[in-house]
Amino acid sequence: MATDDVDLIVEQWRRERAGMRPEPMAVFGRIYRLARLVGDRQEKVYAGWGIGRGDFDVLAALRRSGAPYTLAPKALAASLMLTSGGMTGRLDRLERAGLVRRSPDPADRRALRVTLTDAGRRVIEESAEAGLEVQRRILDALPPADQDRLADLLRTLLAAVETEPPDRAG
């Protein structure tokens, strides 16, 4: 099997710090690099629709919510783990582009609702498919059974991190 830059880094640590046990770097170094490289490729694809990754996330959350593709800004911010200020900036940009519309909440005049416009729906559906095609081409390096196994293993790791007590996370 071919070696990569992560193997070199792990080997350098082994050489320089004999007792260190740098093996986790072999996994997490590759996860980090893979996420960054694939994310950069997807960012280039989304640019074809005039949106960035953050914009894509907002549009995708609205589209996934189902018809009428409307959510409260607070619900959007919570689902994307954003501050209200970060959410406002994204919504301002998307509204100027005609991809979302903010309107008063009919149930509470003090609240707003964010709705995907027809143009926004078209953009998210086309860009999501194009982004998935990037991911499919990359995953084609693995047989389908290995893709399923990798998804299962990553789910297990993610669950372990998400359920770890905060005092052990540091």
C-alpha positions as CSV (number, residue, x, y, z in Angstrom):
1,M,0.0,0.0,0.0
2,A,1.3,3.5,-0.9
3,T,2.3,5.9,1.8
4,D,1.2,9.5,2.1
5,D,2.2,12.7,3.9
6,V,0.3,11.6,7.1
7,D,2.5,8.5,7.2
8,L,5.6,10.7,7.0
9,I,4.3,12.9,9.9
10,V,3.5,9.9,12.1
11,E,7.0,8.4,11.4
12,Q,8.7,11.7,12.2
13,W,7.0,11.8,15.5
14,R,7.9,8.2,16.2
15,R,11.5,9.0,15.4
16,E,11.7,12.2,17.5
17,R,9.5,11.1,20.5
18,A,9.9,7.3,21.0
19,G,7.3,7.0,23.7
20,M,4.7,9.3,22.1
21,R,2.4,6.8,20.3
22,P,1.3,9.0,17.4
23,E,-1.0,6.4,15.8
24,P,-4.2,8.5,16.2
25,M,-2.7,11.1,13.9
26,A,-2.9,8.5,11.1
27,V,-6.7,8.5,11.4
28,F,-7.5,12.1,12.4
29,G,-4.8,13.7,10.1
30,R,-6.4,11.9,7.2
31,I,-10.0,12.8,8.3
32,Y,-8.9,16.5,8.6
33,R,-7.1,16.6,5.2
34,L,-10.0,14.7,3.5
35,A,-12.6,17.1,4.9
36,R,-10.6,20.1,3.9
37,L,-9.8,18.9,0.4
38,V,-13.4,17.7,-0.4
39,G,-14.8,20.9,1.2
40,D,-12.6,23.0,-1.0
41,R,-13.8,21.1,-4.1
42,Q,-17.4,21.5,-3.1
43,E,-16.8,25.2,-2.5
44,K,-15.7,25.6,-6.1
45,V,-18.7,23.7,-7.3
46,Y,-21.1,25.9,-5.2
47,A,-19.4,29.1,-6.6
48,G,-21.0,28.2,-9.9
49,W,-24.4,29.1,-8.3
50,G,-23.0,32.2,-6.7
51,I,-23.0,30.7,-3.2
52,G,-20.5,29.6,-0.6
53,R,-20.5,26.7,1.8
54,G,-22.2,28.8,4.5
55,D,-24.9,29.9,2.1
56,F,-25.3,26.3,0.9
57,D,-25.9,25.2,4.5
58,V,-28.7,27.7,5.1
59,L,-30.4,26.8,1.8
60,A,-30.0,23.1,2.4
61,A,-31.5,23.4,5.9
62,L,-34.6,25.2,4.5
63,R,-35.0,22.7,1.7
64,R,-34.6,19.7,4.0
65,S,-37.3,21.2,6.3
66,G,-39.9,20.3,3.7
67,A,-42.7,22.3,2.1
68,P,-43.2,25.2,2.6
69,Y,-39.4,25.4,3.1
70,T,-39.8,27.9,6.0
71,L,-38.1,28.1,9.3
72,A,-37.6,30.7,12.1
73,P,-34.1,32.3,12.1
74,K,-33.5,30.9,15.6
75,A,-34.2,27.4,14.4
76,L,-31.9,27.9,11.4
77,A,-29.1,29.2,13.6
78,A,-29.5,26.4,16.0
79,S,-29.4,23.7,13.3
80,L,-26.3,25.3,11.8
81,M,-24.7,26.0,15.2
82,L,-24.4,29.7,14.4
83,T,-24.7,32.8,16.5
84,S,-27.7,35.1,15.7
85,G,-25.2,37.6,14.2
86,G,-23.7,35.0,11.9
87,M,-27.1,33.9,10.8
88,T,-28.2,37.5,10.1
89,G,-25.2,38.0,7.9
90,R,-26.0,34.9,5.8
91,L,-29.6,35.7,5.6
92,D,-28.9,39.3,4.5
93,R,-26.7,38.0,1.7
94,L,-29.1,35.3,0.6
95,E,-32.1,37.7,0.7
96,R,-30.2,40.2,-1.5
97,A,-29.5,37.4,-4.0
98,G,-33.2,36.6,-4.0
99,L,-32.7,33.1,-2.7
100,V,-34.6,33.5,0.6
101,R,-37.4,35.8,1.8
102,R,-37.9,37.0,5.4
103,S,-41.5,37.8,6.4
104,P,-43.4,38.3,9.7
105,D,-44.4,35.1,11.4
106,P,-48.2,34.9,11.1
107,A,-48.4,33.3,14.6
108,D,-46.2,36.0,16.3
109,R,-45.9,39.5,14.8
110,R,-42.6,40.0,16.7
111,A,-41.0,37.0,15.1
112,L,-39.8,36.3,11.5
113,R,-39.9,33.4,9.2
114,V,-37.3,32.6,6.5
115,T,-38.6,31.0,3.3
116,L,-36.8,29.5,0.4
117,T,-37.7,31.3,-2.8
118,D,-38.3,29.5,-6.1
119,A,-34.9,30.7,-7.2
120,G,-33.4,29.5,-3.9
121,R,-35.0,26.1,-4.3
122,R,-33.6,25.7,-7.8
123,V,-30.1,26.8,-6.6
124,I,-30.0,24.4,-3.6
125,E,-31.3,21.4,-5.6
126,E,-28.9,21.9,-8.4
127,S,-25.9,22.7,-6.2
128,A,-26.6,19.8,-3.8
129,E,-26.6,17.3,-6.7
130,A,-23.4,18.8,-8.0
131,G,-21.8,18.6,-4.6
132,L,-22.9,15.0,-4.1
133,E,-21.3,14.2,-7.5
134,V,-18.0,15.4,-6.1
135,Q,-18.4,13.2,-3.1
136,R,-19.4,10.2,-5.2
137,R,-16.4,10.5,-7.5
138,I,-14.1,10.5,-4.4
139,L,-15.9,7.6,-2.8
140,D,-15.7,5.6,-6.0
141,A,-12.1,4.8,-4.9
142,L,-13.7,2.4,-2.4
143,P,-16.0,-0.6,-3.2
144,P,-19.6,0.0,-1.9
145,A,-19.1,-2.4,1.0
146,D,-16.1,-0.4,2.2
147,Q,-18.0,2.8,1.8
148,D,-20.8,1.4,4.1
149,R,-18.2,0.1,6.6
150,L,-16.4,3.5,6.6
151,A,-19.7,5.3,7.2
152,D,-20.4,2.9,10.1
153,L,-17.0,3.4,11.7
154,L,-17.2,7.2,11.4
155,R,-20.7,7.1,12.9
156,T,-19.3,5.2,15.9
157,L,-16.4,7.6,16.4
158,L,-18.7,10.6,16.1
159,A,-21.1,9.2,18.6
160,A,-18.2,8.6,21.0
161,V,-17.1,12.2,20.7
162,E,-20.6,13.7,21.0
163,T,-21.4,11.7,24.1
164,E,-18.0,12.2,25.8
165,P,-18.4,14.3,29.0
166,P,-17.1,17.9,28.4
167,D,-14.5,17.6,31.2
168,R,-12.8,14.7,29.3
169,A,-12.9,16.6,25.9
170,G,-9.9,18.8,26.6
